[in-house]
């Protein structure tokens, strides 16, 4: 899967599972994360009047479409609830996505 295809998937998921409430233009980039324990990471920079967010996905996910989709949704939850980390709020949002069918066929 290419970055362009993943960017389109982000837009599709934003509309379908987040009701278009996430920022429309969040770059999704492939990077080599072999030296980390991550397969995805969302970075955020914010100051008054400006918020920049980028989703990074490990290049190895290109060959694993279902894992890529799951990881993208996971990272999109971090954008929706940036302060949630991996606590109860994060888990609740992942469950909400599951009940909406976001993981059907990929998990």
Backbone as XML, in Angstrom:
<?xml version="1.0"?>
<chain id="A" units="angstrom">
  <residue number="1" name="UNK">
    <atom name="N" x="0.849" y="-1.172" z="0.000"/>
    <atom name="CA" x="0.000" y="0.000" z="0.000"/>
    <atom name="C" x="0.900" y="1.242" z="0.000"/>
  </residue>
  <residue number="2" name="UNK">
    <atom name="N" x="0.533" y="2.235" z="-0.758"/>
    <atom name="CA" x="1.319" y="3.457" z="-0.858"/>
    <atom name="C" x="0.829" y="4.501" z="0.154"/>
  </residue>
  <residue number="3" name="UNK">
    <atom name="N" x="1.631" y="5.541" z="0.366"/>
    <atom name="CA" x="1.205" y="6.623" z="1.248"/>
    <atom name="C" x="-0.069" y="7.273" z="0.721"/>
  </residue>
  <residue number="4" name="UNK">
    <atom name="N" x="-0.178" y="7.415" z="-0.575"/>
    <atom name="CA" x="-1.372" y="8.014" z="-1.169"/>
    <atom name="C" x="-2.612" y="7.164" z="-0.859"/>
  </residue>
  <residue number="5" name="UNK">
    <atom name="N" x="-2.484" y="5.848" z="-0.954"/>
    <atom name="CA" x="-3.596" y="4.957" z="-0.647"/>
    <atom name="C" x="-3.967" y="5.022" z="0.838"/>
  </residue>
  <residue number="6" name="UNK">
    <atom name="N" x="-2.961" y="5.099" z="1.693"/>
    <atom name="CA" x="-3.216" y="5.183" z="3.135"/>
    <atom name="C" x="-3.852" y="6.530" z="3.476"/>
  </residue>
  <residue number="7" name="UNK">
    <atom name="N" x="-3.436" y="7.575" z="2.784"/>
    <atom name="CA" x="-4.040" y="8.891" z="2.994"/>
    <atom name="C" x="-5.529" y="8.851" z="2.636"/>
  </residue>
  <residue number="8" name="UNK">
    <atom name="N" x="-5.867" y="8.168" z="1.553"/>
    <atom name="CA" x="-7.271" y="8.004" z="1.159"/>
    <atom name="C" x="-8.034" y="7.187" z="2.195"/>
  </residue>
  <residue number="9" name="UNK">
    <atom name="N" x="-7.379" y="6.168" z="2.743"/>
    <atom name="CA" x="-7.992" y="5.346" z="3.781"/>
    <atom name="C" x="-8.264" y="6.180" z="5.035"/>
  </residue>
  <residue number="10" name="UNK">
    <atom name="N" x="-7.332" y="7.052" z="5.388"/>
    <atom name="CA" x="-7.530" y="7.956" z="6.525"/>
    <atom name="C" x="-8.807" y="8.774" z="6.315"/>
  </residue>
  <residue number="11" name="UNK">
    <atom name="N" x="-8.948" y="9.357" z="5.137"/>
    <atom name="CA" x="-10.122" y="10.182" z="4.842"/>
    <atom name="C" x="-11.406" y="9.359" z="4.901"/>
  </residue>
  <residue number="12" name="UNK">
    <atom name="N" x="-11.353" y="8.145" z="4.369"/>
    <atom name="CA" x="-12.519" y="7.258" z="4.390"/>
    <atom name="C" x="-12.895" y="6.910" z="5.825"/>
  </residue>
  <residue number="13" name="UNK">
    <atom name="N" x="-11.911" y="6.508" z="6.634"/>
    <atom name="CA" x="-12.172" y="6.157" z="8.025"/>
    <atom name="C" x="-12.667" y="7.362" z="8.819"/>
  </residue>
  <residue number="14" name="UNK">
    <atom name="N" x="-12.113" y="8.528" z="8.541"/>
    <atom name="CA" x="-12.540" y="9.736" z="9.237"/>
    <atom name="C" x="-14.037" y="9.957" z="9.020"/>
  </residue>
  <residue number="15" name="UNK">
    <atom name="N" x="-14.486" y="9.833" z="7.792"/>
    <atom name="CA" x="-15.910" y="10.026" z="7.492"/>
    <atom name="C" x="-16.767" y="8.894" z="8.078"/>
  </residue>
  <residue number="16" name="UNK">
    <atom name="N" x="-16.339" y="7.675" z="7.861"/>
    <atom name="CA" x="-17.164" y="6.514" z="8.211"/>
    <atom name="C" x="-17.221" y="6.222" z="9.705"/>
  </residue>
  <residue number="17" name="UNK">
    <atom name="N" x="-16.096" y="6.338" z="10.393"/>
    <atom name="CA" x="-16.039" y="5.918" z="11.788"/>
    <atom name="C" x="-15.874" y="7.052" z="12.795"/>
  </residue>
  <residue number="18" name="UNK">
    <atom name="N" x="-15.451" y="8.231" z="12.311"/>
    <atom name="CA" x="-15.269" y="9.377" z="13.203"/>
    <atom name="C" x="-16.201" y="10.536" z="12.828"/>
  </residue>
  <residue number="19" name="UNK">
    <atom name="N" x="-17.152" y="10.276" z="11.930"/>
    <atom name="CA" x="-18.137" y="11.271" z="11.497"/>
    <atom name="C" x="-17.501" y="12.551" z="10.974"/>
  </residue>
  <residue number="20" name="UNK">
    <atom name="N" x="-16.301" y="12.417" z="10.383"/>
    <atom name="CA" x="-15.604" y="13.560" z="9.792"/>
    <atom name="C" x="-15.097" y="14.569" z="10.799"/>
  </residue>
  <residue number="21" name="UNK">
    <atom name="N" x="-15.010" y="14.180" z="12.067"/>
    <atom name="CA" x="-14.632" y="15.125" z="13.122"/>
    <atom name="C" x="-13.124" y="15.251" z="13.338"/>
  </residue>
  <residue number="22" name="UNK">
    <atom name="N" x="-12.341" y="14.343" z="12.750"/>
    <atom name="CA" x="-10.886" y="14.486" z="12.851"/>
    <atom name="C" x="-10.433" y="15.496" z="11.809"/>
  </residue>
  <residue number="23" name="UNK">
    <atom name="N" x="-9.245" y="16.068" z="11.981"/>
    <atom name="CA" x="-8.744" y="16.984" z="10.958"/>
    <atom name="C" x="-8.709" y="16.297" z="9.594"/>
  </residue>
  <residue number="24" name="UNK">
    <atom name="N" x="-9.113" y="17.016" z="8.565"/>
    <atom name="CA" x="-9.198" y="16.447" z="7.219"/>
    <atom name="C" x="-7.831" y="16.129" z="6.631"/>
  </residue>
  <residue number="25" name="UNK">
    <atom name="N" x="-6.856" y="16.935" z="6.943"/>
    <atom name="CA" x="-5.529" y="16.788" z="6.331"/>
    <atom name="C" x="-4.469" y="16.463" z="7.375"/>
  </residue>
  <residue number="26" name="UNK">
    <atom name="N" x="-4.375" y="15.201" z="7.740"/>
    <atom name="CA" x="-3.303" y="14.738" z="8.624"/>
    <atom name="C" x="-2.379" y="13.873" z="7.780"/>
  </residue>
  <residue number="27" name="UNK">
    <atom name="N" x="-1.135" y="14.291" z="7.608"/>
    <atom name="CA" x="-0.218" y="13.463" z="6.817"/>
    <atom name="C" x="-0.021" y="12.087" z="7.444"/>
  </residue>
  <residue number="28" name="UNK">
    <atom name="N" x="0.006" y="11.079" z="6.586"/>
    <atom name="CA" x="0.311" y="9.718" z="7.011"/>
    <atom name="C" x="1.566" y="9.299" z="6.252"/>
  </residue>
  <residue number="29" name="UNK">
    <atom name="N" x="2.631" y="9.005" z="6.989"/>
    <atom name="CA" x="3.938" y="8.733" z="6.395"/>
    <atom name="C" x="4.457" y="7.366" z="6.814"/>
  </residue>
  <residue number="30" name="UNK">
    <atom name="N" x="5.114" y="6.693" z="5.883"/>
    <atom name="CA" x="5.808" y="5.452" z="6.206"/>
    <atom name="C" x="7.239" y="5.772" z="6.603"/>
  </residue>
  <residue number="31" name="UNK">
    <atom name="N" x="7.677" y="5.172" z="7.712"/>
    <atom name="CA" x="9.055" y="5.319" z="8.173"/>
    <atom name="C" x="9.544" y="3.969" z="8.686"/>
  </residue>
  <residue number="32" name="UNK">
    <atom name="N" x="10.834" y="3.790" z="8.707"/>
    <atom name="CA" x="11.425" y="2.561" z="9.235"/>
    <atom name="C" x="11.452" y="2.653" z="10.758"/>
  </residue>
  <residue number="33" name="UNK">
    <atom name="N" x="10.698" y="1.802" z="11.413"/>
    <atom name="CA" x="10.641" y="1.783" z="12.877"/>
    <atom name="C" x="11.291" y="0.527" z="13.441"/>
  </residue>
  <residue number="34" name="UNK">
    <atom name="N" x="12.150" y="-0.091" z="12.658"/>
    <atom name="CA" x="12.768" y="-1.354" z="13.074"/>
    <atom name="C" x="13.533" y="-1.225" z="14.386"/>
  </residue>
  <residue number="35" name="UNK">
    <atom name="N" x="14.056" y="-0.057" z="14.682"/>
    <atom name="CA" x="14.838" y="0.118" z="15.903"/>
    <atom name="C" x="13.967" y="0.495" z="17.102"/>
  </residue>
  <residue number="36" name="UNK">
    <atom name="N" x="12.637" y="0.455" z="16.926"/>
    <atom name="CA" x="11.723" y="0.790" z="18.019"/>
    <atom name="C" x="10.793" y="-0.390" z="18.304"/>
  </residue>
  <residue number="37" name="UNK">
    <atom name="N" x="9.959" y="-0.216" z="19.295"/>
    <atom name="CA" x="8.929" y="-1.204" z="19.620"/>
    <atom name="C" x="7.590" y="-0.841" z="18.996"/>
  </residue>
  <residue number="38" name="UNK">
    <atom name="N" x="7.577" y="0.146" z="18.110"/>
    <atom name="CA" x="6.333" y="0.657" z="17.542"/>
    <atom name="C" x="6.097" y="0.165" z="16.124"/>
  </residue>
  <residue number="39" name="UNK">
    <atom name="N" x="4.821" y="0.098" z="15.758"/>
    <atom name="CA" x="4.473" y="-0.087" z="14.345"/>
    <atom name="C" x="3.671" y="1.120" z="13.873"/>
  </residue>
  <residue number="40" name="UNK">
    <atom name="N" x="3.346" y="2.025" z="14.798"/>
    <atom name="CA" x="2.689" y="3.270" z="14.455"/>
    <atom name="C" x="2.926" y="4.287" z="15.556"/>
  </residue>
  <residue number="41" name="UNK">
    <atom name="N" x="2.861" y="5.561" z="15.180"/>
    <atom name="CA" x="3.115" y="6.643" z="16.127"/>
    <atom name="C" x="2.431" y="7.900" z="15.612"/>
  </residue>
  <residue number="42" name="UNK">
    <atom name="N" x="1.807" y="8.629" z="16.499"/>
    <atom name="CA" x="1.211" y="9.908" z="16.137"/>
    <atom name="C" x="1.930" y="11.003" z="16.901"/>
  </residue>
  <residue number="43" name="UNK">
    <atom name="N" x="2.377" y="12.007" z="16.170"/>
    <atom name="CA" x="3.021" y="13.154" z="16.812"/>
    <atom name="C" x="2.096" y="14.348" z="16.711"/>
  </residue>
  <residue number="44" name="UNK">
    <atom name="N" x="2.136" y="15.178" z="17.735"/>
    <atom name="CA" x="1.318" y="16.380" z="17.764"/>
    <atom name="C" x="2.120" y="17.542" z="18.301"/>
  </residue>
  <residue number="45" name="UNK">
    <atom name="N" x="1.958" y="18.663" z="17.643"/>
    <atom name="CA" x="2.550" y="19.913" z="18.096"/>
    <atom name="C" x="1.431" y="20.924" z="18.128"/>
  </residue>
  <residue number="46" name="UNK">
    <atom name="N" x="1.301" y="21.616" z="19.238"/>
    <atom name="CA" x="0.202" y="22.567" z="19.350"/>
    <atom name="C" x="0.658" y="23.826" z="20.058"/>
  </residue>
  <residue number="47" name="UNK">
    <atom name="N" x="0.214" y="24.938" z="19.522"/>
    <atom name="CA" x="0.342" y="26.221" z="20.186"/>
    <atom name="C" x="-0.883" y="27.016" z="19.772"/>
  </residue>
  <residue number="48" name="UNK">
    <atom name="N" x="-1.177" y="28.099" z="20.446"/>
    <atom name="CA" x="-2.408" y="28.831" z="20.124"/>
    <atom name="C" x="-2.553" y="29.117" z="18.628"/>
  </residue>
  <residue number="49" name="UNK">
    <atom name="N" x="-3.660" y="28.646" z="18.075"/>
    <atom name="CA" x="-3.955" y="28.884" z="16.665"/>
    <atom name="C" x="-3.315" y="27.916" z="15.693"/>
  </residue>
  <residue number="50" name="UNK">
    <atom name="N" x="-2.525" y="26.956" z="16.185"/>
    <atom name="CA" x="-1.842" y="26.030" z="15.290"/>
    <atom name="C" x="-1.709" y="24.660" z="15.938"/>
  </residue>
  <residue number="51" name="UNK">
    <atom name="N" x="-2.188" y="23.648" z="15.253"/>
    <atom name="CA" x="-1.989" y="22.268" z="15.681"/>
    <atom name="C" x="-1.511" y="21.467" z="14.484"/>
  </residue>
  <residue number="52" name="UNK">
    <atom name="N" x="-0.387" y="20.805" z="14.646"/>
    <atom name="CA" x="0.165" y="19.957" z="13.597"/>
    <atom name="C" x="0.192" y="18.524" z="14.096"/>
  </residue>
  <residue number="53" name="UNK">
    <atom name="N" x="-0.341" y="17.624" z="13.286"/>
    <atom name="CA" x="-0.370" y="16.209" z="13.637"/>
    <atom name="C" x="0.130" y="15.411" z="12.441"/>
  </residue>
  <residue number="54" name="UNK">
    <atom name="N" x="0.883" y="14.356" z="12.734"/>
    <atom name="CA" x="1.376" y="13.452" z="11.699"/>
    <atom name="C" x="1.266" y="12.032" z="12.227"/>
  </residue>
  <residue number="55" name="UNK">
    <atom name="N" x="0.762" y="11.137" z="11.377"/>
    <atom name="CA" x="0.736" y="9.714" z="11.705"/>
    <atom name="C" x="1.886" y="9.046" z="10.966"/>
  </residue>
  <residue number="56" name="UNK">
    <atom name="N" x="2.710" y="8.306" z="11.711"/>
    <atom name="CA" x="3.801" y="7.544" z="11.132"/>
    <atom name="C" x="3.468" y="6.056" z="11.255"/>
  </residue>
  <residue number="57" name="UNK">
    <atom name="N" x="3.634" y="5.324" z="10.160"/>
    <atom name="CA" x="3.429" y="3.878" z="10.142"/>
    <atom name="C" x="4.720" y="3.203" z="9.710"/>
  </residue>
  <residue number="58" name="UNK">
    <atom name="N" x="5.032" y="2.098" z="10.324"/>
    <atom name="CA" x="6.246" y="1.368" z="9.976"/>
    <atom name="C" x="6.144" y="0.854" z="8.540"/>
  </residue>
  <residue number="59" name="UNK">
    <atom name="N" x="7.223" y="0.964" z="7.809"/>
    <atom name="CA" x="7.239" y="0.526" z="6.405"/>
    <atom name="C" x="6.883" y="-0.951" z="6.264"/>
  </residue>
  <residue number="60" name="UNK">
    <atom name="N" x="7.161" y="-1.768" z="7.285"/>
    <atom name="CA" x="6.849" y="-3.197" z="7.182"/>
    <atom name="C" x="5.345" y="-3.450" z="7.075"/>
  </residue>
  <residue number="61" name="UNK">
    <atom name="N" x="4.516" y="-2.469" z="7.466"/>
    <atom name="CA" x="3.063" y="-2.626" z="7.381"/>
    <atom name="C" x="2.554" y="-2.603" z="5.941"/>
  </residue>
  <residue number="62" name="UNK">
    <atom name="N" x="3.362" y="-2.099" z="5.025"/>
    <atom name="CA" x="2.947" y="-2.057" z="3.615"/>
    <atom name="C" x="2.547" y="-3.437" z="3.112"/>
  </residue>
  <residue number="63" name="UNK">
    <atom name="N" x="3.177" y="-4.463" z="3.634"/>
    <atom name="CA" x="2.928" y="-5.840" z="3.190"/>
    <atom name="C" x="1.868" y="-6.550" z="4.023"/>
  </residue>
  <residue number="64" name="UNK">
    <atom name="N" x="1.290" y="-5.858" z="4.997"/>
    <atom name="CA" x="0.320" y="-6.468" z="5.918"/>
    <atom name="C" x="-0.902" y="-5.555" z="6.031"/>
  </residue>
  <residue number="65" name="UNK">
    <atom name="N" x="-1.764" y="-5.620" z="5.038"/>
    <atom name="CA" x="-2.871" y="-4.678" z="4.917"/>
    <atom name="C" x="-3.760" y="-4.630" z="6.150"/>
  </residue>
  <residue number="66" name="UNK">
    <atom name="N" x="-4.130" y="-5.768" z="6.703"/>
    <atom name="CA" x="-5.021" y="-5.762" z="7.866"/>
    <atom name="C" x="-4.368" y="-5.112" z="9.075"/>
  </residue>
  <residue number="67" name="UNK">
    <atom name="N" x="-3.112" y="-5.420" z="9.323"/>
    <atom name="CA" x="-2.396" y="-4.803" z="10.436"/>
    <atom name="C" x="-2.230" y="-3.306" z="10.194"/>
  </residue>
  <residue number="68" name="UNK">
    <atom name="N" x="-1.990" y="-2.920" z="8.958"/>
    <atom name="CA" x="-1.883" y="-1.505" z="8.610"/>
    <atom name="C" x="-3.189" y="-0.782" z="8.927"/>
  </residue>
  <residue number="69" name="UNK">
    <atom name="N" x="-4.318" y="-1.350" z="8.524"/>
    <atom name="CA" x="-5.615" y="-0.732" z="8.770"/>
    <atom name="C" x="-5.890" y="-0.610" z="10.267"/>
  </residue>
  <residue number="70" name="UNK">
    <atom name="N" x="-5.607" y="-1.665" z="11.012"/>
    <atom name="CA" x="-5.807" y="-1.637" z="12.462"/>
    <atom name="C" x="-4.935" y="-0.554" z="13.098"/>
  </residue>
  <residue number="71" name="UNK">
    <atom name="N" x="-3.674" y="-0.499" z="12.688"/>
    <atom name="CA" x="-2.746" y="0.476" z="13.249"/>
    <atom name="C" x="-3.169" y="1.897" z="12.892"/>
  </residue>
  <residue number="72" name="UNK">
    <atom name="N" x="-3.628" y="2.108" z="11.679"/>
    <atom name="CA" x="-4.104" y="3.436" z="11.284"/>
    <atom name="C" x="-5.280" y="3.858" z="12.167"/>
  </residue>
  <residue number="73" name="UNK">
    <atom name="N" x="-6.247" y="2.986" z="12.367"/>
    <atom name="CA" x="-7.380" y="3.305" z="13.240"/>
    <atom name="C" x="-6.915" y="3.598" z="14.662"/>
  </residue>
  <residue number="74" name="UNK">
    <atom name="N" x="-5.982" y="2.809" z="15.156"/>
    <atom name="CA" x="-5.402" y="3.017" z="16.487"/>
    <atom name="C" x="-4.809" y="4.423" z="16.591"/>
  </residue>
  <residue number="75" name="UNK">
    <atom name="N" x="-4.037" y="4.809" z="15.584"/>
    <atom name="CA" x="-3.405" y="6.129" z="15.600"/>
    <atom name="C" x="-4.436" y="7.244" z="15.454"/>
  </residue>
  <residue number="76" name="UNK">
    <atom name="N" x="-5.510" y="6.981" z="14.721"/>
    <atom name="CA" x="-6.575" y="7.977" z="14.591"/>
    <atom name="C" x="-7.265" y="8.211" z="15.928"/>
  </residue>
  <residue number="77" name="UNK">
    <atom name="N" x="-7.338" y="7.188" z="16.766"/>
    <atom name="CA" x="-7.883" y="7.368" z="18.108"/>
    <atom name="C" x="-7.003" y="8.332" z="18.897"/>
  </residue>
  <residue number="78" name="UNK">
    <atom name="N" x="-5.696" y="8.257" z="18.717"/>
    <atom name="CA" x="-4.796" y="9.192" z="19.404"/>
    <atom name="C" x="-5.062" y="10.626" z="18.956"/>
  </residue>
  <residue number="79" name="UNK">
    <atom name="N" x="-5.476" y="10.813" z="17.714"/>
    <atom name="CA" x="-5.805" y="12.159" z="17.252"/>
    <atom name="C" x="-7.118" y="12.621" z="17.881"/>
  </residue>
  <residue number="80" name="UNK">
    <atom name="N" x="-8.092" y="11.729" z="17.960"/>
    <atom name="CA" x="-9.384" y="12.097" z="18.547"/>
    <atom name="C" x="-9.249" y="12.419" z="20.028"/>
  </residue>
  <residue number="81" name="UNK">
    <atom name="N" x="-8.475" y="11.628" z="20.729"/>
    <atom name="CA" x="-8.333" y="11.788" z="22.179"/>
    <atom name="C" x="-6.859" y="11.832" z="22.544"/>
  </residue>
  <residue number="82" name="UNK">
    <atom name="N" x="-6.168" y="12.938" z="22.217"/>
    <atom name="CA" x="-4.714" y="12.984" z="22.411"/>
    <atom name="C" x="-4.253" y="12.813" z="23.851"/>
  </residue>
  <residue number="83" name="UNK">
    <atom name="N" x="-5.092" y="13.148" z="24.797"/>
    <atom name="CA" x="-4.663" y="13.012" z="26.188"/>
    <atom name="C" x="-5.011" y="11.644" z="26.763"/>
  </residue>
  <residue number="84" name="UNK">
    <atom name="N" x="-5.667" y="10.798" z="25.962"/>
    <atom name="CA" x="-6.130" y="9.513" z="26.477"/>
    <atom name="C" x="-5.014" y="8.497" z="26.682"/>
  </residue>
  <residue number="85" name="UNK">
    <atom name="N" x="-3.872" y="8.691" z="25.995"/>
    <atom name="CA" x="-2.800" y="7.691" z="26.063"/>
    <atom name="C" x="-3.403" y="6.319" z="25.775"/>
  </residue>
  <residue number="86" name="UNK">
    <atom name="N" x="-3.105" y="5.318" z="26.610"/>
    <atom name="CA" x="-3.699" y="3.997" z="26.436"/>
    <atom name="C" x="-4.520" y="3.620" z="27.663"/>
  </residue>
  <residue number="87" name="UNK">
    <atom name="N" x="-5.199" y="4.597" z="28.220"/>
    <atom name="CA" x="-6.021" y="4.365" z="29.398"/>
    <atom name="C" x="-7.453" y="4.021" z="29.038"/>
  </residue>
  <residue number="88" name="UNK">
    <atom name="N" x="-8.343" y="4.215" z="29.995"/>
    <atom name="CA" x="-9.748" y="3.849" z="29.827"/>
    <atom name="C" x="-10.416" y="4.616" z="28.685"/>
  </residue>
  <residue number="89" name="UNK">
    <atom name="N" x="-10.132" y="5.909" z="28.550"/>
    <atom name="CA" x="-10.741" y="6.687" z="27.464"/>
    <atom name="C" x="-10.326" y="6.142" z="26.101"/>
  </residue>
  <residue number="90" name="UNK">
    <atom name="N" x="-9.065" y="5.781" z="25.992"/>
    <atom name="CA" x="-8.575" y="5.198" z="24.746"/>
    <atom name="C" x="-9.279" y="3.870" z="24.475"/>
  </residue>
  <residue number="91" name="UNK">
    <atom name="N" x="-9.348" y="3.011" z="25.494"/>
    <atom name="CA" x="-10.017" y="1.714" z="25.348"/>
    <atom name="C" x="-11.485" y="1.883" z="24.968"/>
  </residue>
  <residue number="92" name="UNK">
    <atom name="N" x="-12.146" y="2.858" z="25.582"/>
    <atom name="CA" x="-13.556" y="3.116" z="25.264"/>
    <atom name="C" x="-13.720" y="3.511" z="23.802"/>
  </residue>
  <residue number="93" name="UNK">
    <atom name="N" x="-12.819" y="4.318" z="23.302"/>
    <atom name="CA" x="-12.899" y="4.740" z="21.900"/>
    <atom name="C" x="-12.621" y="3.572" z="20.956"/>
  </residue>
  <residue number="94" name="UNK">
    <atom name="N" x="-11.670" y="2.722" z="21.307"/>
    <atom name="CA" x="-11.409" y="1.542" z="20.482"/>
    <atom name="C" x="-12.639" y="0.621" z="20.479"/>
  </residue>
  <residue number="95" name="UNK">
    <atom name="N" x="-13.304" y="0.486" z="21.609"/>
    <atom name="CA" x="-14.525" y="-0.318" z="21.675"/>
    <atom name="C" x="-15.631" y="0.312" z="20.830"/>
  </residue>
  <residue number="96" name="UNK">
    <atom name="N" x="-15.741" y="1.638" z="20.864"/>
    <atom name="CA" x="-16.739" y="2.318" z="20.050"/>
    <atom name="C" x="-16.510" y="2.000" z="18.578"/>
  </residue>
  <residue number="97" name="UNK">
    <atom name="N" x="-15.241" y="2.033" z="18.150"/>
    <atom name="CA" x="-14.915" y="1.698" z="16.761"/>
    <atom name="C" x="-15.285" y="0.249" z="16.454"/>
  </residue>
  <residue number="98" name="UNK">
    <atom name="N" x="-15.017" y="-0.635" z="17.386"/>
    <atom name="CA" x="-15.350" y="-2.047" z="17.174"/>
    <atom name="C" x="-16.858" y="-2.221" z="17.004"/>
  </residue>
  <residue number="99" name="UNK">
    <atom name="N" x="-17.635" y="-1.549" z="17.835"/>
    <atom name="CA" x="-19.093" y="-1.662" z="17.730"/>
    <atom name="C" x="-19.626" y="-1.053" z="16.432"/>
  </residue>
  <residue number="100" name="UNK">
    <atom name="N" x="-18.901" y="-0.099" z="15.865"/>
    <atom name="CA" x="-19.298" y="0.500" z="14.581"/>
    <atom name="C" x="-18.828" y="-0.327" z="13.396"/>
  </residue>
  <residue number="101" name="UNK">
    <atom name="N" x="-18.085" y="-1.407" z="13.678"/>
    <atom name="CA" x="-17.650" y="-2.307" z="12.610"/>
    <atom name="C" x="-16.335" y="-1.935" z="11.984"/>
  </residue>
  <residue number="102" name="UNK">
    <atom name="N" x="-15.572" y="-1.050" z="12.612"/>
    <atom name="CA" x="-14.306" y="-0.592" z="12.025"/>
    <atom name="C" x="-13.288" y="-1.710" z="11.860"/>
  </residue>
  <residue number="103" name="UNK">
    <atom name="N" x="-13.343" y="-2.719" z="12.718"/>
    <atom name="CA" x="-12.349" y="-3.781" z="12.683"/>
    <atom name="C" x="-12.844" y="-5.055" z="11.994"/>
  </residue>
  <residue number="104" name="UNK">
    <atom name="N" x="-14.058" y="-5.010" z="11.480"/>
    <atom name="CA" x="-14.631" y="-6.182" z="10.829"/>
    <atom name="C" x="-13.759" y="-6.591" z="9.635"/>
  </residue>
  <residue number="105" name="UNK">
    <atom name="N" x="-13.340" y="-7.839" z="9.666"/>
    <atom name="CA" x="-12.504" y="-8.361" z="8.585"/>
    <atom name="C" x="-11.017" y="-8.083" z="8.733"/>
  </residue>
  <residue number="106" name="UNK">
    <atom name="N" x="-10.647" y="-7.265" z="9.734"/>
    <atom name="CA" x="-9.217" y="-6.999" z="9.923"/>
    <atom name="C" x="-8.720" y="-7.443" z="11.294"/>
  </residue>
  <residue number="107" name="UNK">
    <atom name="N" x="-9.675" y="-7.812" z="12.191"/>
    <atom name="CA" x="-9.267" y="-8.240" z="13.532"/>
    <atom name="C" x="-10.208" y="-9.270" z="14.039"/>
  </residue>
</chain>
